[in-house]
């Protein structure tokens, strides 16, 4: 790490300068703007006298690289809303004066005293202790990263270099966490930079936003700067080397970025980070925690873990399983998936692929399902084989007992989700016939039993106990978290927005099996948040899904705004169907979840979508008005039995179509299986939990209940 030196260019003026004054709570007090300001000269700025205030000074750059003025927003709004896309700074050449004039420069002074000078009558900036110093040095917004590498390992060649956990946008004014000083929040969007044209030696430089993750006392040497010791969300560089004789065999080297001390994982703004990485070893360095040797085996190898088929499989990280795609378990009995059989009548299953996956911590961490061998070869994650030993592409599978699909999840993660799909063409070509949600989690509640289980947390489930035996409600045993959630919260409100959002889980259109991502944001979105889909970047404020390579985010495609057939919708399981006031499915009858589990139910084996009579238990046990403060908690605590025990229900809002989110942070939902019912909590104050109607095209979260209480 090195600070800026004399050889580096700085702007020849402070272009489009904006100076804003805030009180200690962040309320705007005063400010001034200047087309440009000469460096080293004094400025007359409109300020108010204050014993303790804040100043934010932003040079927007020549041409207004920072497009939006701070204006009279509160400081919190400035921190949340004023950003610069990374692409705007990527074009700045650090060796060209004209180009560097576009670089934004920023200074945030958190404690300033503004007093009126007795002689001049002007307001003067002082430090809190009264010292005069009007010289203010602004800081370059961007960090400069330069990587130089020399690879000298005889049997491998460098084929890919990835800079991981890079914030997607620059926050013009950082908002450090009040507890540990880290920023940006891990719930923000992050991205991966793929270094172009790599070889066994080379150099690459780029601008990146700050990513301050703190120190790790466990990283006492460079060799201990490993994933196990790095703070969550730390930036790192993957060097991927491929065996010269077998392209599936790889060495994955991980180099974490940070300061001079081995314990320092902070990537600061206004700083240059210069790395020279030398690779030289004989054999496989199995004792080095920074290196992973990848020698993938097919998902079918040593995989005899045959599970009952459902549209969702709960699997621990590193777990493997197989299943018959043409059957489906309902109420403990296997039944034939007649829809899939009928759709296979003219072709059948010829191949399988990983369609999408999440990372273990939103946009940071490793992909939950792993990294596929190549774009065309996903067999290390998902594979299909005929049970009679014949080749699946020669003799496609068309019915029960003819094939098994095999799947293996990544072992180096804490969890997440993925979707695997069966195709009617070879190598993942043609149409998707059916798909299955793989919920990668250490959560494994038993699908049998009659009572609440609180310990261990990994097996926690909650018995919904009716208030009265004659009130028309029915007891049920429910999971402690939304379907697909990273975690559940019990007995208390989660401590921060990140933990709250890890309770979101996925959304499901009525009667449809396919999971859709929830909101994932630190911001309070408007009641109706609309966005556009872009081929260049995924939408903001929503959980990202990633391709089988583990770092390219997926942008969903529109199926159309009107109703579509069930088969067409299931061919595009990544996208919400319908919307804009129409039904999503044109089939008659439309698919349903049913009071008895159907082939469209999205829950794992032994579990199903709850019934309205079961969710009414929550209505009857929570008759109090929801306080307005529930919005600040991102959800509400609900009673579920006669002991007063409570669980947290997240206000996820819902998507009514592919380009919209409604009521994020103000409403929470649980889908029911019949009568278009949905349990609804409106965190607006003056309302109580209720059962309402579920519109056909909306997609809501849900919680699975046991099919049987026994």
N, C-alpha and C positions, 0 to 999 in steps of 0.2 A: 504494500500500500504506500502511496506517496501523495502528498498534497500537490496542488497546482504549482508549477515552477515557471520560471521566466520565459521558457521556450514556448509556452502555450499562449495562444491568442486570447484576448479578452475583447469585449465590444468597445467600439470607439465612442459610444455614448449609451446612456440608459434610455432605450427606446420605449415609448408609450408607458411612461412611469405612472404608477398609481400608489398613493399613500393613504392608508386608512387607520383611523384611531378607534379603539374599542375600550369599553370599561373592563374591569377585571372579570366580569361575568360573560363578556363577549358581545355585548350590545354595541352597535355602531354609534359613534359619537360625532365624528367629523372626518373630512378627507379632502384630498385634492388630486387632480390628474394633470399630467404634462405630456405634450407630444413627444418630447425627448428632453433629457437633462444632461448637462455637461458633467462628466465625472470630475470630482474634486471641487465643485462649486457649491455654494450654499443655495438653499431653496426656501421660499416663503410658502408655508403650508398652513391651511386652515385647520387649527386644532383647538381643543377646549382644555382649560386648566384642570389638572387631575393629579392627586397624590399618588395614584397607582393605576395605570392604564396599560393598554397594549398597542403596539404599532405593527402594522403589516405593510411592507413595502414591496411592490412587485413591478419589475421592468418586464412588460409583456413581450418584448422583443420586436425587432424591426418587422413590420407587417402583421403584428399582433399574433405571434405564435400562440400565446394564451388568448383565445378568442373572446372570452367572456370577462367583462369587468367585475370586480368584486362588488362595487356599488355599495348599497346600504344594507346588504345582507348581514345577518349575525355572523360572528366568527365561526360558529358551528356549521352554518350553511355554507360558508366559504370553504371550509375544510371538506365538506361532503360533496359539494356541487362543482367547484371550480377545478377542473382537471384538464390535462393536455394528453391527447392520444400519443402513444409512443411513436407512431408513424410520422408525426409532425417533427419530432426531434431527430429521427433517424437520418433525415436528409441533411443535417447540419454537418459541414466539413470542419473539423477542429483546426485544420491548417489554413483555412481561408477566412480572411478578415470579414469579408462581406457576408459569408455564410454564418460566421459566429455572431454577427450582430443580431441574428434571429433567436439566439439562445435566451430563454427567460432567466432572470436573476431575482432572487427572493431574499427577504430578511423578515423574521418574526421576532420582535422584542416583546417578551411576555411581561416585563415589569419596567415601566417607564414613568418618570415624573415630568409633568408639563407645568411650568411656572411662568408667571409674567415677569419679564425683566424690568426692574425699576427704572433703568436709564433709557432703554430703547422703547419700552412699552410693548415689545414683541414677546410672544410666548417662546420659551426656550425648553429644549429637551434636556433632561437630566436623568442620571441613574437614580434609583430609589433613595440612595444615601446622599443625594444632592450633588454629586460630582458632575462637572460640565464635560461633555465630550460629544460634539455634534458630528464627528466623523463616523459614518456608517458604511461598513463594508458588506455589500450584498453577496449572496452565495449563488453559484451556478446551480440551476435546478437539477441538472442531469449528472449522473455518475458515469465515468469513462472506464470501461473494462477492456483490457487488452490481454489476450491469451496467446502465448507462443508455446509450441509443443515440438518435441523431438521424440519419435517413437523408434526404439531399437530392440524389438522383440522378434526373434527370428521366424516364428511360425505364424504370426498374426500381422494383419494390416489394419490401420485405423480407417474405418468406413463411415463413421458418423460422430458428430460432436453436437451435443444439445446443452444449451444454457437453460436450466430449469428454475422454476419458482421465481419468475420475473414478473413484477407487477405489470398489468396490462396498460395502465395509464399512470401519468404523473399527477399526484396530488400537489397543487401549487403551494398549499400550506398544510404541512403534515399535522396529523392528530395522534400523537403518541398515546398509548394505553395508559390510563391513570395508575394502574397497578405496577406494571413492569417497564413502561416506557417504549415498548415495541411498536412498530408501524411498518406498513399499513396493516389494517385488520386482516386476519386470515380469511375472512368472509368476502373480501374484495376479489375481483377477478385477477388471476395470474395467467401467464402464458409461458410458452417455451420458444426459444430462439434456436433454429437449426442453422448451424454454421455451413455456408455453401462451399462446395469444392474442396473437401478435406483430403489430406494425404498423410503420410507418415511424418511429415514436418510441415510447419506453416505458422501463420500468425493471423489473428482476427481481432478487430476492435469494433466496439459498438457503444452507443449510449444506452444506459438502463436506468430505471427509477431506483431510488433508495429502497432497501429492504432490511430494516433494522430488527433483528431477532434476539439480540442480547448475547450473553456469555453462557458457556457450559463448563462448569468446573471439571466435568468428567473428561473433557478433551485436553488432556495434559501434554499431548505431543501431536505432531502432524499425523502420525499413524493412527491416532485415536479420533481424528475428525471424521467420524463415521455417522451413518444414519442413526444408529442407536444413541449416539451422544449429541447429535445436532438438535438444537431447538426446532420445534415444528415450524415448517414454512421457510427454513433457511435456503438461500440460493446456492445452487451447486452446478457443476458442469459434468455431464456424462461424456466420457470418451469411450466409444464402442469399437472394439477391435474384433475382426472376423478371422477365423481360422482359414489359412490359405487353401486347405484341401477339403474343408467341410464348412460351408457357409452358415450352417445352423449353429455351429459351435462359436461362442463369442466370449470375450472378456469385457466386462462392463466396469470401467474405472470411474469412481465418483470423487470429484475434487470440490470441496465446499469453499465458498468465497467468504471473505471476512478480513479482519484486521491482522496486525503483525503477530499478536499473541495467538497461540493455537486454540485458546478458549473463546476467542472473539469471532462471532458469527454475524457481525454487523456490516452491512453494505450501506455506507453513508453517502448522502448527496455531496456535491461540490468536491469530490475526491476522485483520484485516479487509482485504479487497482490494476497492477501489472503483474502477470503471472508467467513464469516459464516453467513448464512441466516436462520433466524428463522421464521417460519410461525405459527401464532396462532391467530385465530379470530373465532367468532361465526356468522353464517349466511353468506350472500354474501356481501363483502366489496364494495358496489356500489359507495362509495364516494372516493375510492382510485384510482387515475388515473394510477397506476402501475398494476392494476388488471383488466382483462376483463372476464366477465362472458359469457360463450358460451352456449346458449340454442337454437340450430339450429332448424329452421322450414323448411319443404320441399320448394324448389324453386317454387312449384305450389301454395303454400298457400298464399291467399290474393294477387294473381298476375293475374290481368285481363288486363294488358297492352299489348294488341294484336298489334303487329307491322307488316307492310308489309315485306314479306320475301326477303332477299338478302343474299349473301354469307358473308357479313360483317354487323354487327350491332354496331352503335355508342351509347354507354351507359355510363351514368355518374357513378362514384363510388357509390356503394350502390344501384344502380338502378336495377329494375326487369322488365322482359319482357317475352312475349310468342309469338310463331309464328307457322304457319302450314309449316312443312318441305317439303311438296310435291308441293307447289306453289312457284312462283318467280315473282317479280314485275319488269316489263320492261316498261319504258316510261309511268308510271302511271297506267298500266294495269296488272292485275294478270294473269299469264299463268301457265300451268302445267309443272313441272319439269319432262319431259318425261324420261330422263336418270335415275333418281332416281326411278321412277315408274317401269321402265323395270328391274332395278336391284333388286327390291323388289318382283318381280313376283313369286319367289320360296320361299320367306321367309317373308320379311317385317321387319319393325322396331320393335324390342323387348325391347331395352334399350338405354340409353344415358349415356355418361360420359364426364368429363373434360379430354381432351387429354394432353394439356400443357398450361402453363401460364408464363408470365414474372413477375418480381418484379417491384415495382413502380419506382425504380431508378437503372436500370441495375441489378447488383448483390446485392444491398442493399435495405433495406426497406421491406415492406410486399407484399405478392403475390396479384396480381391485382384481381384474381377471388376468392381468399379465400382458406381456408384449408378444404378439404373434410372430411366428418364424419369418413371415414375409406378408406382403399384401395378399397373395394368393394362397398361402399356406398357413392355416390356423390350427393345424392338427395338434399342436402342443397345448391348446386351450380347449378345443372342441373337435370331436371326430365322430364318424358314424360307420358302423360295420353291420353287415348282414349276419344274422345268427347262424345261417347254414354255411358260412365261410365264403360264399360267392361274392364277386365284386359288386359294390353298391351302384357304381355307374353303369355297369352292364345290365344288371337286374335291379331296377329301382325298387324300393320298399313301398308297398301300397296298403299294408294292413298289419294288424296286431301280430306280434310274435316274429316278425320278419327281420327286425333290426333293433339295435340299441344305439342310442346317442350317448357318447362319453364326454365328460367335462372335467377339467381340473382348474382350480383357481390359484392365483398367485400366493406364494407363501410369505412374501416380505411386506405384507400390508396389515392394517388393522381392520379392513373391511370396506364395504361399498356395495355397488350393484353392477350388473351387466345383463345384457340380453343376447341369447344365442338363437339362431334361426336355422330352419331347414329349408332347402331350396330344391326346385324341380330341375335345375341344371347343374352341370359339373362345376366344381371349384367356386361355389357361391354365385353362380350365374342363374339367369332366369328369374322366376318368381319365388317370393317367400311363401311357403305353404303354412307354416305355423312358427311361433316363437315362444321362448320361455324366459322368464325373469329369474336370474340367479342372484339371490340376496346373500352377499358375502358378509357373515356376521358371526361373532362369538355368542350371540344370543340364541339359546336353544331350549325354549319352554316345552315341557311335555304336552302332547296333545290329548292326554288322558288325565283324569283326576276330577275331584269335586270341590276343591277349596282354593283359596288364595295362596300363592306361593311368593314369599318376599325374598328369601335367601336360598341359594346365592342369586345375585342380581342377574346373572346370565340365564336363569330359569324363571324369572319373575313373571307372574301372571295374576290377574285380578278378577275376583268373583263379583259380578254385579248382582247385588242382593235386592229383591223387590221390597218396597216399603211395606206392602200389604199383600197377603196371599190372594186378595180379591180385587186388586186394582187393575188387573188385565195385563200386567207386565210379567216377564219371564226371566228367570235367572240365566246368566251366561257367564262363561269364563273367557276373559278378554286378554289379549297381549298388552304389555305395559307400554307399547310404543306403536306409532303409525306403521303401516305396512311399508317396508323398505327404508325405515329411518336408521340413521347411524346409531342412535341411542334413545332411551326413554327417560323421562324425569318423574320421580315419585316423591311425594311428601314435601316438595319444595319447588319454588320457581327457579329455573336455571339462572346461574350467576351472571351470564353475559349473553350478548346477542349471538355469538358463535355457537354456544351450547344450545340456546333456544332453537337456532336454525338446524342444528343436527337432529332435532326432534321432528323435522318437517315430514320426511318420508316422501312418497310419490302420490300422484293424483291419477284417478281412474274415471273414465267416462262411464255412464250408467250402462251396465250390462256388458262392458268390454274388459278384457283381461290385461291390456297393455299399460305399463306404467309410464307416466309422464312427470318430468322433474318439477319440483316446487320452487318457490321463491328462495333466494339465497342472497341476502343483502343487509347492509347496515342502515339503509335509508328508509325513512317512512315514505312509502310510495303513495301517490294519489289513489283515491278510491277506484278509479279506472285508469290503469297504467297500460298504455298502448305503445307498441314498438314495431319496427320494421325488421324483416329478416334480410340479412346481408350475407353474401357468399364469402366475405372477407373476415367476418368476426361473429362470434355467437352473441345472442342478445344479452344485455346487461340485467343484473338483479335476479338471474335464474341459475339454478344449478346446471353446470356444464356437463355434457356427455362427450366421451372421447372415442376416437376410432381405435381399431386393434393395435395401432402403433403406440398407443398410450399417451400421445401428446398433441395430436391434431384434434381440435374440438369440432363437433358435428353441428351443423346448422340444419334444423329440420326442414323438410319440404312440405308445401301445402298439398293436401289431397283435394282441396276445393272447398268452397264455402257452403255448398249444399250437401244434402244427404248422399251417401255412397253405399255401395253394397258391403255386406260384412266381409266378403272375400277380399275386396279391394282394400278395406281398412286394415285387415290382417296382413295384407301384403306390404303395408307401410306402417309397421308397428311403432315407428319412431315419431309419428305425427298425429296430432289431434285431428279428428274428422268433424266435418260440419261446422256449426257455429252460426252466429248472426241470426238467431231466432229459429233455426231449423233443426230438425232431428238429425243425428249424425248417421243413422243407418236406415237405408231404404228398404231393407228386407221385411217381409211380412210372413210370420211374426218376427219382431225384432229380437235380438239376443237378450237374455235375462239372466240375472244371478240366481234368482229363485230361493225359496225357503229351504230347499234341498240343493246342495251344491251342484252346479252345472259345469259344463266344459268351458264356460266363459268366466268362471269365478277366478279372481287373481290371487287367492290365498294359497299357502303351502298345503300339502297333504295333511289331513286331520283338522284343518281350520277352514273357515268360510267367512263370507261377508255377514255381518250381524243382521238380525231381523229388527223390524220397527218395534215390536213388543219388547225386545231386549234393550234397545236404546232408550225406551221410555223410562227405564229404571233410572237413568242419569237425569232425565227431566224431573222425575218425582223426588229425587234426592237433592236436587239443586234448585230450590224454589226461590232463592234470594235474587235480588237484582244484581246484575254484574256491575261492579264499580268502574268508573271511567279510568281509574288507574290501571286497569287490566291491559290497556293499550301499551302502557310503558313496560309492562311485563311480557309483552309479545304473546300473551295467552292467558289462560285462567286455570285455577285449581278446582277440580271437581270431586265431590264425594261419590262413592260408588257402593258403600255398604253401611251397616248399622254401627260400625266402630268409629266413624268419623275420619277414616283414612281417605287420603286424597291423591290424585295424580294430576299431572300437568297436561293440558291440551293446548297445543300451539295454534295461534291465529295465522294459518298459512294463506288465507284467501283462496282463490281458485282461478283457473284459466277457463273462460267460456269459449275461447277459440285459440288458434295457434299463435296469434300476435297480441295477446292481451292477458293481463292479470287484474283481478278485481279484489278489493278489500283486504289486501295484505296488511297484517298487523291489527286488523279490527274485527275479523270474523274467523271462526274455526268450524270445521265440518267433519262429520263421520257419515259415510254412505251406509244406507240400509239396503236390504236385498229385495224388498217388495213394495208395491204401492207407491213407487217413485218417492220414497221417504228418505229424509236425511236429517240427522241430528245436527242442530245448528246453535252456535253460541255467537251472539253479536256483542262484541266488547265496546259498545257505544255508551254504556250507562243507561239505567232505566229500563233494561230489558232482562229477560230470564232465558235460560236454555229452553229450546223448543224443538219440536219435530215439524219440519216443513217439507215442501215438495222439492224434488230434485229434477231440474230441467234436463231434458234428454241429452243435450250437447255439452253441458258443463262437466268438468272433471274435478272430483273432490278426493281428499284423503279419506282413509278408512282405517279401522283396526279390526284385525281378524279375531274371531271367537272360535272356541272349540266346537267341532261338529257334534261331539257327544260330551255330556257330563256324566261320568261313571267312575 
